[in-house]
Amino acid sequence: MSESNFTSTKEYVASKELMASVNVAIALQKPLLIKGEPGTGKTMLAQAVAQSLQKPLVIWNIKSTTKAQDGLYMYDTIQRLYDGQFGEEGVDDIARYIKLGKLGEAFESDEQVVLLIDEIDKADLEFPNDLLWELDQMEFYIHETKRTVKAKHRPIVIITSNAEKELPDAFLRRCIFHYISFPDAALMEEIVRVHYPDIEENILKNAMEAFYEIRSMRDIRKKPSTSELIDWVNALQIGGISADRIRSELPFVGVVIKKDEDLEAVRHRVE
């Protein structure tokens, strides 16, 4: 392993398995593909890795309309045309109108960065395959200027997916894979205490018991996530709710439950 290994930070508690996966991906110089249900800290992992290793973070947020080319570069023909109409100098210099995308920024950085490709499964099916060459070879070609952009330092690539679509096998073969399981009670307590180290013991105990009870209900369509438990604990503290009221009344349950039908099911449980 490298001398600089990823470990948990003050703000992010990672399991031993997750830390090992990150460090293996770094050592093998392969992208790390992270899956897990929403709210398990997939996106925050990249921030934690950057903080732990003291490296800049570059975030490429993927949308349904995102193309692989967007991450490489964009040739701003409209701006060039506009400048030409108004007699701006340097219009003949096409390089002025080439703007690097997030992948390009990561390649051109003077120091190694952590590159987060967030929610890759939102894009179309061809998107992952369109990035295979760039992620393998760590370079791409700008046709307009006939320049090859090569990575000065191979970025640490972290890719997240919510499993909305299956990713191509050719892409999967190039990645190290890790599924972030939902935290058990012991790890969850550690996570909450990172955010609220002075939380009252009974408040945390009752909130967590109610939280896991809600998650175990068969009728719940959207199970509450880690981030929602953290928000709920904060609301309970701000509201001055006593520990004995938490499980019997479920105060501020709208912080945890986000669907009408789920709210109805939880209310029946309380009644």
C-alpha positions as CSV (number, residue, x, y, z in Angstrom):
1,M,0.0,0.0,0.0
2,S,1.0,3.6,-0.4
3,E,2.4,5.6,2.4
4,S,-0.7,7.8,2.3
5,N,-3.6,5.6,3.2
6,F,-7.2,6.7,3.5
7,T,-8.6,6.6,7.0
8,S,-11.8,7.9,8.6
9,T,-11.9,11.7,9.2
10,K,-13.5,13.7,12.0
11,E,-16.6,14.2,9.8
12,Y,-16.8,10.8,8.1
13,V,-16.7,7.3,9.7
14,A,-15.7,4.6,7.3
15,S,-15.9,0.9,7.9
16,K,-12.6,-1.1,7.7
17,E,-13.9,-2.8,4.5
18,L,-14.5,0.6,2.8
19,M,-11.2,2.0,3.9
20,A,-9.5,-1.2,2.4
21,S,-11.4,-0.8,-0.9
22,V,-10.3,2.8,-1.2
23,N,-6.7,2.0,-0.6
24,V,-6.7,-1.0,-2.9
25,A,-8.1,1.2,-5.7
26,I,-5.5,3.8,-5.1
27,A,-2.7,1.2,-5.1
28,L,-3.9,-0.5,-8.3
29,Q,-4.6,2.9,-9.9
30,K,-8.2,1.9,-10.8
31,P,-11.5,3.8,-10.4
32,L,-13.4,2.9,-7.3
33,L,-17.1,2.2,-8.1
34,I,-19.3,2.8,-5.0
35,K,-22.9,1.6,-4.8
36,G,-25.3,1.7,-1.9
37,E,-28.8,2.9,-1.0
38,P,-29.3,6.7,-0.9
39,G,-28.0,8.4,2.2
40,T,-25.2,5.9,3.0
41,G,-22.5,8.5,2.3
42,K,-21.4,7.6,-1.2
43,T,-20.8,11.2,-2.3
44,M,-19.3,12.2,1.0
45,L,-16.7,9.5,0.7
46,A,-14.9,11.4,-2.0
47,Q,-14.8,14.5,0.2
48,A,-13.5,12.4,3.0
49,V,-10.8,10.8,0.8
50,A,-9.7,14.3,-0.4
51,Q,-9.6,15.5,3.2
52,S,-7.8,12.5,4.6
53,L,-5.1,12.5,1.9
54,Q,-5.0,16.3,1.7
55,K,-5.7,16.5,-2.0
56,P,-8.0,18.8,-4.0
57,L,-11.4,17.5,-4.9
58,V,-12.9,17.8,-8.4
59,I,-16.6,17.0,-8.6
60,W,-18.3,16.0,-11.9
61,N,-22.1,15.8,-11.2
62,I,-23.8,13.6,-13.8
63,K,-27.2,14.4,-15.2
64,S,-29.5,12.6,-17.6
65,T,-28.3,14.9,-20.4
66,T,-24.6,14.6,-19.6
67,K,-22.3,13.3,-22.3
68,A,-18.7,12.0,-21.9
69,Q,-17.5,14.8,-24.0
70,D,-18.7,17.3,-21.4
71,G,-16.1,16.0,-19.0
72,L,-13.3,16.4,-21.5
73,Y,-13.6,19.9,-23.1
74,M,-16.0,22.2,-24.8
75,Y,-15.3,24.3,-27.9
76,D,-17.2,27.6,-27.4
77,T,-18.0,28.4,-31.0
78,I,-20.8,30.9,-30.0
79,Q,-18.4,33.0,-28.0
80,R,-15.8,32.9,-30.9
81,L,-18.5,34.0,-33.4
82,Y,-19.6,36.7,-31.0
83,D,-16.1,38.0,-30.6
84,G,-15.5,37.9,-34.3
85,Q,-18.6,40.1,-35.0
86,F,-17.3,42.7,-32.6
87,G,-13.7,42.7,-33.8
88,E,-12.2,41.2,-30.7
89,E,-8.5,40.4,-30.9
90,G,-7.3,36.8,-30.9
91,V,-10.3,35.3,-32.6
92,D,-8.0,33.2,-34.7
93,D,-6.6,31.5,-31.6
94,I,-9.0,28.6,-31.2
95,A,-7.3,27.6,-27.9
96,R,-8.8,30.6,-26.3
97,Y,-12.3,29.1,-26.8
98,I,-11.4,25.6,-25.5
99,K,-12.8,25.1,-22.0
100,L,-11.8,22.0,-20.1
101,G,-14.4,19.8,-18.4
102,K,-14.0,18.2,-15.0
103,L,-12.0,15.3,-16.3
104,G,-9.8,17.7,-18.2
105,E,-9.3,19.8,-15.1
106,A,-8.3,16.7,-13.1
107,F,-5.7,15.8,-15.9
108,E,-4.3,19.3,-16.1
109,S,-3.9,19.8,-12.3
110,D,-0.4,20.3,-11.1
111,E,-1.1,18.0,-8.2
112,Q,-2.9,14.7,-7.8
113,V,-6.6,15.3,-7.2
114,V,-9.6,13.2,-6.1
115,L,-12.1,13.1,-9.0
116,L,-15.7,12.3,-8.1
117,I,-17.9,11.2,-10.9
118,D,-21.2,11.4,-9.1
119,E,-24.3,9.3,-10.0
120,I,-22.9,7.8,-13.2
121,D,-26.1,5.8,-13.7
122,K,-28.1,8.9,-14.4
123,A,-26.5,9.3,-17.9
124,D,-27.4,7.2,-20.9
125,L,-26.1,3.6,-21.3
126,E,-23.2,4.6,-23.6
127,F,-21.8,7.1,-21.2
128,P,-19.6,4.7,-19.2
129,N,-18.2,3.0,-22.3
130,D,-17.4,6.4,-23.8
131,L,-15.1,7.1,-20.9
132,L,-13.1,3.8,-21.1
133,W,-10.2,5.1,-23.2
134,E,-9.8,8.3,-21.1
135,L,-9.9,6.5,-17.8
136,D,-7.5,3.7,-19.1
137,Q,-5.0,5.9,-20.9
138,M,-5.4,9.0,-18.8
139,E,-5.4,11.2,-21.9
140,F,-7.7,12.7,-24.6
141,Y,-7.3,14.5,-27.9
142,I,-8.6,18.0,-28.6
143,H,-9.3,17.9,-32.4
144,E,-9.7,21.7,-32.8
145,T,-6.2,22.4,-31.6
146,K,-4.6,19.1,-32.3
147,R,-3.4,18.8,-28.7
148,T,-3.4,15.7,-26.5
149,V,-4.2,16.4,-22.9
150,K,-2.4,13.9,-20.7
151,A,-2.8,13.6,-17.0
152,K,0.1,15.2,-15.1
153,H,-0.8,13.0,-12.2
154,R,-3.3,10.1,-12.3
155,P,-6.3,11.2,-10.3
156,I,-7.9,9.1,-7.6
157,V,-11.2,8.4,-9.3
158,I,-14.3,7.6,-7.2
159,I,-17.5,6.8,-9.1
160,T,-20.9,6.6,-7.4
161,S,-24.0,4.8,-8.6
162,N,-27.5,4.4,-7.2
163,A,-28.0,1.3,-9.4
164,E,-30.8,3.0,-11.5
165,K,-29.3,1.3,-14.5
166,E,-26.9,-1.6,-15.1
167,L,-23.4,-0.5,-16.0
168,P,-21.6,-2.1,-19.0
169,D,-19.4,-5.2,-18.2
170,A,-16.4,-3.6,-20.0
171,F,-16.7,-0.6,-17.6
172,L,-17.2,-2.8,-14.5
173,R,-14.1,-4.8,-15.4
174,R,-11.9,-1.7,-15.0
175,C,-13.2,-0.7,-11.6
176,I,-12.7,-1.8,-8.0
177,F,-16.2,-2.3,-6.6
178,H,-17.6,-1.7,-3.1
179,Y,-21.1,-1.7,-1.9
180,I,-21.7,0.5,1.2
181,S,-24.0,-1.6,3.4
182,F,-26.4,0.3,5.6
183,P,-24.7,0.9,9.0
184,D,-25.5,-1.5,11.9
185,A,-26.4,0.1,15.2
186,A,-22.8,0.2,16.5
187,L,-21.4,2.0,13.4
188,M,-24.5,4.2,13.3
189,E,-24.0,5.4,16.9
190,E,-20.4,6.2,16.0
191,I,-21.5,8.2,13.0
192,V,-24.1,10.2,14.9
193,R,-21.6,10.9,17.7
194,V,-19.2,12.4,15.1
195,H,-21.8,15.0,14.4
196,Y,-23.1,15.4,18.0
197,P,-20.5,14.3,20.5
198,D,-22.4,15.7,23.5
199,I,-25.7,14.1,22.7
200,E,-27.6,12.7,25.7
201,E,-27.3,9.0,25.9
202,N,-31.1,8.3,26.2
203,I,-31.9,10.6,23.4
204,L,-29.6,8.8,21.0
205,K,-30.7,5.3,22.2
206,N,-34.4,6.0,21.8
207,A,-34.0,7.8,18.5
208,M,-32.0,5.0,17.1
209,E,-34.4,2.3,18.3
210,A,-37.3,4.2,16.7
211,F,-35.3,4.8,13.5
212,Y,-34.4,1.1,13.0
213,E,-37.9,0.1,13.9
214,I,-39.3,2.4,11.1
215,R,-36.8,0.9,8.7
216,S,-37.9,-2.6,9.5
217,M,-41.6,-1.9,8.8
218,R,-42.7,-3.8,5.7
219,D,-45.1,-1.1,4.5
220,I,-42.4,1.6,4.3
221,R,-41.6,2.5,0.7
222,K,-38.7,4.9,1.3
223,K,-36.6,3.7,4.2
224,P,-35.0,6.6,6.1
225,S,-31.3,7.1,5.5
226,T,-28.3,7.9,7.7
227,S,-28.5,11.6,6.9
228,E,-32.1,11.7,7.9
229,L,-31.4,10.1,11.3
230,I,-28.7,12.8,11.8
231,D,-31.1,15.5,10.9
232,W,-33.8,14.0,13.2
233,V,-31.4,13.8,16.2
234,N,-30.6,17.4,15.6
235,A,-34.3,18.4,15.5
236,L,-35.0,16.5,18.7
237,Q,-32.2,18.3,20.5
238,I,-33.2,21.7,19.2
239,G,-36.8,21.0,20.1
240,G,-35.9,20.0,23.7
241,I,-37.7,16.6,23.3
242,S,-37.3,14.3,26.3
243,A,-36.1,10.8,25.6
244,D,-39.3,9.1,26.8
245,R,-41.4,11.0,24.2
246,I,-39.4,9.9,21.2
247,R,-40.6,6.3,20.7
248,S,-44.2,7.0,21.9
249,E,-44.8,10.2,19.9
250,L,-42.2,10.3,17.2
251,P,-41.8,14.1,17.3
252,F,-40.8,15.8,14.0
253,V,-41.2,12.5,12.2
254,G,-41.4,14.4,8.9
255,V,-37.6,14.8,9.1
256,V,-37.3,11.0,8.8
257,I,-40.4,10.1,6.7
258,K,-40.8,11.8,3.3
259,K,-43.8,10.0,1.7
260,D,-47.5,10.4,2.5
261,E,-48.2,6.6,2.6
262,D,-45.1,6.0,4.8
263,L,-46.2,8.7,7.2
264,E,-49.7,7.1,7.4
265,A,-48.1,3.7,8.2
266,V,-45.9,5.1,10.9
267,R,-48.8,7.0,12.5
268,H,-50.8,3.7,12.7
269,R,-47.8,2.1,14.5
270,V,-47.7,4.9,17.1
271,E,-51.5,4.7,17.6
